[in-house]
Amino acid sequence: MRAKLLVLTIAAIAISGGPLQSQELLLGYLPALAGPFATLSRTDEIAAQIAVDEINAAGGVGGKKIRIISFDTAGKPDQAVVGLRKLTEDDKVLAVIGPFSSAECRVVFPAGERAGIVTMSMASSAPKLAEPFTYGLRNTSDEGYMFQKVMKTLQERKYPIATASIAYATDDVISKTMGEAVLPKVMKQFGTDVKGSVTFQTQAFDLATQVSQLKAEPTDLVGIGSGPEPAVRLVQELRRQGVTARAVAGSTIGDSELARRMGDDGNGTVIPTTFYSGAGDKAKAFEQELLKRAKAAGIERSSASQFEAATYDIVQFFASAMKQAKVSGEPAKLAGERAAIRDALRAMQDYPALEGPISFGKNGDALKPVYIIEMQGGRWNLIGTHRAGS
């Protein structure tokens, strides 16, 4: 009889979210495994698990293991909100990694604010998306800040930047923002005459008409506002039609495999990134581990991306904040512990992250170093480094 009562008591505690459940600290994760940025998002979860394994191997947080619960948004804003609600209310996670895109963050950040839970994106970079919120954070820097570093580096290296044209996708939030606001504004700040622009749809395969328009008025630069897939098609068509203008872009095309996929067609392309594996031993070791795990999962990669590095660092940020807040993971304390995690992250200064020393600005975006890389012969080469906040 006593044995039966003990079994029933244990079962009741587990169902009600009592002490047994709090032996793990749960983090939510909102990957985008479909949509225009799927190629960038697909290995981020591997990076997150590397961080979890390292933290758990070192004793976890307060002796408790971290575990990730995922919900695939498919890159859709409405699905991202459904996922946030499920992770927050049903799974009772302490904080959420993601979502990936700016379109998703536009709806997830206000939903997270209402729920009182931190959501931290590893990729969203449309200007000022996190600024109105206290629980919405981004381990990214906005594209205006990033692209300024591109133009500054081109200017310092005396690359031709007198004239430019812009090609961008209109059916994606960040791509459209890049094409209509970020690229032209920053180019003009550096004295570049923006001659005109062409538009396309993300899934458009034939870009011959758009490139013909660009060819009709030659420029030094062609600014690209899109994800990596259309950028590959655009650059290939530019070279097929004999357009020699240098392609420049923000981090939206920052697929680590882009140089390999573009090959010689991409020679001279310049973009910003917040992760460069040559920056130090820690970065190189992370890249090697990521490539090993990706290969084991059937994904062939030649280098790690800034989005994977940012995802890894988000898990480390959360672990550090949970340690400071002395979280228990107990359901009765969930609201207060979620708020304490937010407060610890907001106060974080120069955290020694994989990407470099990182703090968060008042606008909710990370302040971190920016590396400028140029494509040549199927590889990325470092041509400029800008310290955090410069």
C-alpha positions in Angstrom: 0.0 0.0 0.0 2.8 2.4 0.9 4.6 1.6 -2.3 1.4 2.4 -4.3 1.1 5.7 -2.5 4.7 6.6 -3.2 4.3 5.8 -7.0 1.1 7.9 -7.1 2.8 10.8 -5.2 5.8 10.8 -7.6 3.4 10.7 -10.6 1.4 13.6 -9.3 4.5 15.7 -8.7 5.7 15.0 -12.2 2.3 15.9 -13.8 2.0 19.1 -11.7 5.4 20.3 -12.6 6.9 19.8 -9.1 10.4 19.1 -7.9 11.1 16.3 -10.3 10.5 18.5 -13.3 12.8 21.2 -12.0 15.9 18.9 -12.2 16.3 20.3 -15.7 16.4 23.9 -16.9 14.5 24.3 -20.1 15.2 26.6 -23.0 12.9 27.0 -26.0 14.2 27.3 -29.5 12.4 28.6 -32.7 14.3 27.5 -35.8 13.2 28.4 -39.3 13.8 25.2 -41.3 11.9 26.4 -44.3 11.5 29.7 -46.1 14.0 32.2 -47.6 16.6 31.8 -44.8 16.4 28.0 -44.3 19.9 27.4 -45.5 21.2 29.8 -42.9 19.0 28.4 -40.0 19.4 24.7 -40.5 22.7 24.2 -38.6 22.0 26.7 -35.9 20.5 24.0 -33.7 23.7 22.1 -33.9 25.6 25.1 -32.6 23.1 25.5 -29.8 23.6 21.8 -28.8 27.4 22.3 -28.7 26.9 25.0 -26.1 24.5 22.9 -24.1 26.9 20.0 -24.1 29.7 22.2 -22.9 27.7 23.8 -20.2 26.3 20.4 -19.0 29.8 18.8 -19.1 31.0 21.6 -16.8 28.3 20.9 -14.2 25.3 22.7 -15.7 23.8 25.7 -14.0 23.6 25.3 -10.2 24.1 21.6 -10.7 21.1 21.3 -13.1 21.4 20.3 -16.7 20.1 22.5 -19.6 17.8 21.0 -22.2 16.4 22.6 -25.4 12.8 22.1 -26.6 12.4 23.2 -30.3 9.4 24.3 -32.4 10.0 24.8 -36.1 8.4 28.0 -37.4 9.0 27.2 -41.1 10.0 30.9 -41.3 6.4 32.0 -40.9 5.6 34.7 -38.5 2.2 33.2 -37.5 3.9 29.9 -36.7 6.5 31.6 -34.7 3.9 33.1 -32.4 2.2 29.7 -32.1 5.6 28.2 -31.2 6.3 30.9 -28.6 3.0 30.3 -27.0 3.6 26.5 -26.9 7.1 26.8 -25.4 6.0 29.5 -22.9 2.7 28.1 -21.7 3.0 24.3 -22.2 6.7 23.6 -21.9 7.3 26.4 -19.4 10.8 27.2 -20.7 12.9 29.9 -19.0 13.9 31.8 -22.2 13.7 31.3 -25.9 16.5 31.1 -28.6 15.2 32.8 -31.8 13.3 33.4 -33.9 15.6 33.8 -36.9 14.1 36.4 -39.2 13.0 40.0 -38.8 9.5 39.2 -40.0 9.2 36.7 -37.2 10.7 39.0 -34.6 8.1 41.7 -35.5 5.4 39.5 -34.1 7.3 37.4 -31.5 8.9 40.3 -29.7 5.5 41.9 -28.6 4.1 38.4 -27.8 7.2 37.7 -25.7 6.8 41.0 -23.9 3.2 40.2 -23.0 4.2 36.7 -21.8 7.2 38.1 -19.8 9.8 35.9 -21.4 13.1 36.7 -23.2 13.3 35.9 -26.9 16.7 36.5 -28.4 17.3 36.3 -32.2 20.5 35.2 -33.8 19.9 36.8 -37.2 17.1 39.4 -37.3 18.8 42.7 -38.3 16.1 45.1 -39.6 16.7 48.4 -37.7 15.1 49.0 -34.3 12.9 45.9 -34.1 13.9 45.2 -30.4 14.0 48.8 -29.3 10.4 49.1 -27.9 10.7 45.9 -25.8 12.4 44.9 -22.6 12.2 41.1 -23.2 13.1 41.2 -26.9 16.8 41.0 -27.5 19.0 40.3 -30.6 22.5 38.8 -30.7 22.9 40.8 -33.9 23.7 44.3 -34.9 21.3 46.1 -37.2 22.1 46.2 -40.9 22.7 49.9 -41.0 25.5 49.6 -38.5 26.9 46.6 -40.3 26.8 48.0 -43.8 28.5 51.2 -42.7 31.5 49.1 -41.9 31.4 47.7 -45.4 31.5 51.1 -47.0 34.1 52.4 -44.6 36.4 49.5 -45.4 35.9 50.0 -49.2 36.7 53.7 -48.7 39.8 53.0 -46.7 41.1 50.4 -49.2 40.4 52.9 -52.0 38.0 50.6 -53.9 35.9 52.4 -56.5 32.6 53.5 -54.8 31.6 56.6 -56.8 28.4 55.0 -58.2 26.1 52.2 -57.3 22.8 50.4 -58.2 20.7 48.2 -56.0 18.9 44.9 -56.6 16.5 43.6 -54.0 13.7 41.2 -53.2 10.3 42.8 -52.3 8.6 39.8 -50.7 10.7 39.6 -47.6 10.9 42.1 -44.8 14.6 42.4 -44.3 15.4 42.2 -48.1 13.0 45.0 -48.8 14.3 47.1 -45.9 17.9 46.6 -47.2 16.9 47.6 -50.8 14.7 50.6 -50.0 16.3 52.0 -46.8 19.7 50.6 -45.6 21.7 50.3 -48.7 20.8 53.6 -50.4 21.0 55.6 -47.2 24.4 54.3 -46.1 25.8 54.5 -49.7 24.8 58.2 -49.9 26.5 58.8 -46.5 29.8 57.8 -48.1 29.2 60.0 -51.2 28.1 57.2 -53.5 25.7 58.2 -56.2 22.9 55.6 -56.3 21.8 55.5 -59.9 18.7 53.3 -59.6 17.3 50.0 -58.5 15.7 46.8 -59.7 13.4 44.4 -57.8 12.6 40.7 -58.0 10.8 38.0 -56.0 12.7 35.7 -53.7 11.8 32.6 -55.7 12.5 34.2 -59.1 14.8 32.0 -61.2 15.3 34.1 -64.3 16.9 37.5 -63.4 18.0 38.4 -66.9 15.7 41.3 -67.3 16.8 42.9 -64.0 20.4 42.5 -64.9 19.9 43.9 -68.4 18.6 47.1 -66.7 21.7 47.2 -64.4 24.0 46.7 -67.4 22.4 49.6 -69.2 23.9 52.0 -66.7 27.2 50.7 -65.4 28.2 51.4 -61.8 31.1 50.6 -59.4 28.9 48.7 -57.0 25.7 46.6 -57.0 24.1 46.4 -53.6 22.1 43.3 -53.0 19.1 43.1 -50.7 18.1 39.4 -50.4 18.9 36.1 -48.8 21.7 33.9 -50.1 19.8 31.9 -52.7 18.7 34.8 -54.9 22.1 36.5 -54.4 23.8 33.5 -56.0 21.4 33.6 -59.0 21.8 37.4 -59.3 25.6 37.4 -59.3 25.8 34.5 -61.8 23.5 36.4 -64.1 25.6 39.6 -63.7 28.7 37.8 -64.8 27.0 36.0 -67.6 25.9 39.4 -69.1 29.4 40.8 -68.6 28.6 43.2 -65.7 31.8 43.6 -63.7 30.4 45.8 -60.8 31.5 44.7 -57.3 28.6 43.1 -55.4 28.1 44.3 -51.9 25.5 43.4 -49.3 24.7 43.2 -45.6 24.8 40.0 -43.5 21.5 38.8 -45.1 23.5 36.9 -47.7 26.1 35.7 -45.1 25.9 32.0 -45.8 29.3 30.6 -45.0 29.0 28.4 -48.1 28.3 31.4 -50.4 31.8 31.8 -51.6 32.1 28.1 -52.6 28.7 28.2 -54.3 29.4 31.4 -56.3 32.9 30.4 -57.2 34.8 32.9 -59.4 31.5 34.7 -60.3 31.5 36.0 -56.8 35.1 37.4 -56.9 35.2 40.8 -55.2 31.9 40.5 -53.3 32.2 42.2 -49.9 29.9 41.7 -46.9 30.0 42.1 -43.1 30.1 39.3 -40.5 30.3 39.1 -36.8 32.1 35.8 -36.8 35.5 35.0 -38.4 37.1 31.7 -37.4 40.6 33.1 -38.0 40.0 35.5 -35.1 41.3 33.1 -32.4 41.7 29.6 -31.2 38.3 29.5 -29.5 36.6 30.4 -32.8 38.5 27.9 -34.8 37.8 25.1 -32.2 34.0 25.9 -32.4 34.1 25.8 -36.2 35.9 22.4 -36.2 33.3 20.9 -33.8 30.4 22.3 -35.8 31.7 20.9 -39.1 32.2 17.5 -37.4 28.7 17.4 -36.1 27.2 18.7 -39.3 29.0 16.0 -41.3 27.6 13.4 -38.9 24.2 14.8 -39.6 24.7 14.4 -43.3 25.3 18.1 -43.9 28.5 19.0 -45.8 30.0 22.3 -44.7 33.3 24.0 -45.2 33.1 26.7 -42.5 30.9 28.1 -39.7 28.6 31.1 -40.1 28.0 34.1 -37.9 24.4 32.8 -37.3 25.7 29.6 -35.8 28.2 31.4 -33.7 25.5 33.8 -32.5 23.2 30.9 -31.6 26.0 29.2 -29.6 26.6 32.5 -27.8 22.9 33.0 -27.0 22.9 29.7 -25.1 26.0 30.8 -23.2 24.4 34.2 -22.4 21.3 32.4 -21.0 23.4 30.1 -18.9 25.4 33.0 -17.5 22.2 35.0 -16.7 20.6 31.9 -15.1 23.6 31.5 -12.9 23.5 35.1 -11.8 19.7 34.9 -11.2 20.2 31.6 -9.3 17.2 30.1 -11.1 15.6 26.9 -9.9 13.3 26.2 -12.9 10.4 25.6 -10.5 7.0 26.4 -12.1 5.9 28.5 -9.1 8.9 30.8 -9.5 8.8 30.9 -13.3 7.6 34.5 -13.9 10.1 36.0 -11.4 13.0 33.9 -12.8 12.2 34.8 -16.4 12.3 38.5 -15.4 15.6 38.0 -13.5 17.1 36.4 -16.6 16.1 39.5 -18.6 17.6 41.9 -16.0 20.9 40.0 -16.0 21.2 40.0 -19.8 20.4 43.7 -19.9 23.2 44.4 -17.4 25.7 42.2 -19.2 29.0 44.0 -20.1 31.7 42.7 -22.4 30.8 39.1 -22.0 33.8 37.0 -23.4 31.7 35.5 -26.2 32.8 33.3 -29.1 32.4 36.3 -31.4 34.3 38.7 -29.2 33.4 40.9 -26.1 29.6 41.5 -26.3 27.3 43.8 -24.4 23.7 44.9 -25.2 22.8 48.4 -26.1 19.7 50.2 -25.0 18.0 49.3 -28.2 18.3 45.6 -27.3 20.9 44.8 -30.0 24.3 43.3 -29.3 27.4 45.5 -29.5 30.1 43.3 -31.0 33.0 43.4 -33.4 32.4 43.4 -37.2 34.6 41.7 -39.7 34.6 42.7 -43.3 35.2 39.8 -45.7 35.8 39.7 -49.5 35.2 36.8 -51.8 38.0 35.5 -54.0 38.4 32.2 -55.7 35.7 30.5 -53.7 37.0 31.7 -50.3 36.4 34.5 -47.9 39.3 36.7 -47.0 39.4 39.2 -44.1 39.9 42.8 -45.3 38.7 44.8 -42.3 38.0 44.6 -38.6 36.0 47.1 -36.6 35.8 46.8 -32.8 32.5 46.6 -30.9 30.6 49.9 -30.9 33.0 51.7 -33.2 
